């Protein structure tokens, strides 16, 4: 579910896709630190934590967009978002397995996680968008800085800050923006914020709504998330402690045709069913929780 949490944070604007051109680009994700990042990395040394420790490892993804589908492909994993089918497919290349979850299943899991983590706040956020006037060259293009913050109106611990650098245009910019508008609408209708992260997930979604209105194309984004609950036994989260600090950089855009094979399950891979019992949809039938 880590891919859903970090990359499924689309918020809500609207409308069906009006542009159908294919887009490909590279997304490099680097985790700078944070209390949750460090906690998970420490747990990775234990017998049950090896898989969890991969959640906050730096990754380079090739992103393919075709119609209402997006595939994020790394050396170890592929995540396919299919907004027509209403499903997310996670592929583990090391184990040669894959799993599929529908948006309805995800929504049920989010509701359960929200109850378990006792998320605070009203779900409404004060969002501030500030164009700083700062500029710098990124890959030879002038980029401008915008800082987006979101804090809970209901006194919850959730805080979100995103430092976004945008350029005026890249190949496929209009198609890319149209896709994310569609993805934002469907994601918000399907499962709203990210309950596993408490109110911080909702803060991310609220900030994401404003981010889609910026114009231009984000090429470098540093995101800091605070107020994330570590679980029902951890007590109230510290609103001043940065839980996740990550930087994402995008480059290498192309509008060449994207082959359908990027959205297909590789031959010989085994499907892992995810149960909906006490462990929720994140648990394999007869096996440990998957990441």
N, C-alpha and C positions, 0 to 999 in steps of 0.2 A: 504493500500500500504506500510505500514511501514515494513512488513516482506520482501517484495520484495526489498526495499531500503537497509535494513541492511543485509539480507541473500542472496539476489540475486546478490551479487557483484562479481560474477565469471568473470574473464577476459578471454583472449583467448589463448589456446594452441591447442590441436586438437585431432581428431581421434575418432572413434567409440569405445564403450566399448569392451574390449577384455576379461574382467573378469566379471563373473556374480554372484559371491557369495554374499549372503546377509550380511549386516553389521548393527549393532545397537550400539549406544553410547549415552552418556548424555552430553548435552551442557548447562553450566550455564553462563548466561549473566548478568553482573553487570554494571550499568551506574554510572561512577565516577563523572560526572558533565559536564560542558560546557555551553556556552551561549544559544545554542538552547535547550539543555536539561532543563535548568532552566526556559527558557521562556515558553516552553510547559507545564512544571509542574505548573507554576503560572496560566496559562490559564485554567488548569484543574479545578480550583475553580469556574469558571464561568458556566452559564447555558448551553453553547454550547461546553464547553471544557472538559467535563468529559471523553468522548471517546478518545479525543486527548491525554489527560493526561496519558492514558495507553501506549502510544507509547514508553516511556522511563522508564517503570517499569522493575525492575529486573525479570528475568524469568529463570526457569529451563525447558529445553526441552529434551524429548527423541527423538532421530533422528533415523529414519528407512530408510535404503536404500535397494532397491530391483530392479535389472535391471536398467532401466533408470528413476526410480521414487524415490523421497525422500519425506518423511513426517516428519515435525517438530511438535511435539505434546506437548502442555503444558496443564495446568489445564483449561485454558480459551479459547485457540485457537488451531487450527491445520492448517498448511499450507502444501499443497501438490504440489510439482513441478513434472510435468510429461513432460519429454523432448521428448517422442515419440509423444504425443498428441499436444505438443506445448502450454501448458496451466498451469495456476496457480490457485489452488482452495484454498480459505480462508474460514475456518469454525469457526463460533462463537458459542461456546458451551453454553454460558450464554443465548443467544437469540435463540438458536437452529435454526440458519440460516447459509446459505453458499452462496458464489458467485464464479463464474468462469470467468477468463479473459484469452484470448488467447494472445500469444506473439505479434501478429499483433496489437491487441488493445493496448497493453502496449507500443509498439513502437510509435503508434500514440499519446498516452498520453504523452510520454517522449518528443516528438517533440513539442507538444503544451506547455508543462511546460518550455522547454528551451526557447521558444519565450517569454513566460510571465516573466521569471526571467532574461532575457537578459544575459545569461551566457557569461562570458568573456573567452578569451584564445583561442588557436588554436585547442585544443583537443589533443595536443602532450605534453608529460611530460618527464622531466628528472627524471629517477628512479635510486636510489642508494641503493645497497644491501651491508650491512656491517656485517660480522660475527665478533662479538665483542670478542670472545674467552672466554666469561664468561659461567660458568656452574652452575647448581644447581640441587638438587634432587627434582623431582616432582612425587608423588606417588611411590617413591622408585626407580625411573629410572633417570639416569643422563640426563639432558636436556641442550641443548646449545642455546645461544641467537643469534638472527639475527635481525638487525634493518633495516627496509625498509622505504624509504622516496620517495615521488613523489611531484614535483613542476612543475607548468606550464611553458612551454617554451615561451608562448605568453604573459607573463606578467599578467596572471589572478591571482586572489586571492587564488585559490585553493591550499591547502597543505594537505598532508596526511603523517602520520607516524604510523608505525606498529612495535611494539616490540614483536617478535615472539620467543617462546621457543619451541623447537622441541626435540622429542626423536627418537631413531633410528627406532623403529618399535612397532606396537601394533597389536593385532589380526585383520585381515582384512585390513591391511595397503595398500597392493597393490590394492585391490578392491576399497578402499576408494579413493585412488589417481586417479585411472582410471575413477571413476565416476565424480570426480571434473574436470578432464580434459575434459570430454564430456560436462559437464554442462557449463564449461567456454566457449567452442566453441559455443554452441547453444545460450547461453545468449548474447555473444558479437554480434553474427549475428542478433539476434532478436531485441535488444534494446541498445546495446553499453553501455555507461555510464548511470548514473542516473541523468537525467536532472532536476528533482525536487530539487536536491542538487547542481545544478549548476556544475561548473568545478570540484568541490570536488568529485562528483560521478565518473567522468572520471579519476581523480587521483587515486581513490580507485581501479578502474578497471586496470589501468596501474600497480599499485603496486601488484595487485592480480596476474597478469601475471608472475611477477618475483617470487612471493611467491610460485607458483606451481613448480618452478624449484629448490626449496631449497632441496628437498629430506627430508626424515624423516617425522614425523607426528607432526603437531602443537598440543600442549596440553595446552598452555596458551598464549593468545595474548591480548596485550593492544593496542587499536587503538585510535588515536587522529586525528580528522578531523577539518580543518580550512578553512576559505574562503567560508562558506556556506551562500547563500543568504536566507534571511528570507521572501522574497517575492518581488514583483515588486514595492511596495511602501516603501521598507526599505532602498533603496539606495545600494551603493556598500558595499559588505561584508568586514569586517576587516580581513586582511590576518594573523594578529598576534593573533587573538582571537580564542581559541580552542572552536569550536561549539559543538562537541560531543567527549566525552572521555569515552570509554567503555572497559571492560575486559571480555574476553570469555575463559572459561576453559572447556576442554573436558576430559572425563574419561569413564571407564566402557565399553570398546569395547567388542563386541561379534560377532561371525560369525554364530550364530544359525539362523535357517530358520526364515524369517520374514513373518508373515501371511498377506495375501492380504487385510484383514479387516482394516489394518492401512491406506489404501489408498482409503477407501470407505466412502461415505456420510452416517452418522448415520441415522437410520430409524426415520421418523417423522420430519426431518429438512426441512425447507422451503427455496427454492432458492430465492435469492435477485438479480434481474436483475440490471446490471450497464449500465446506458445510455451513449451515445456517443455524446450528444448535447453540449450546452455551458459549462456545468459542467464537460464534459469529462467523461471517463469511471469510474471515482471514485465516481460518484453520482448515488444513487438509483433512479429509476424512481418513481417520486412522493414522494421522501423522502430526508432527509439531507445527506450530504456527509458521507461516511463510512470511518473508519480508518482501 
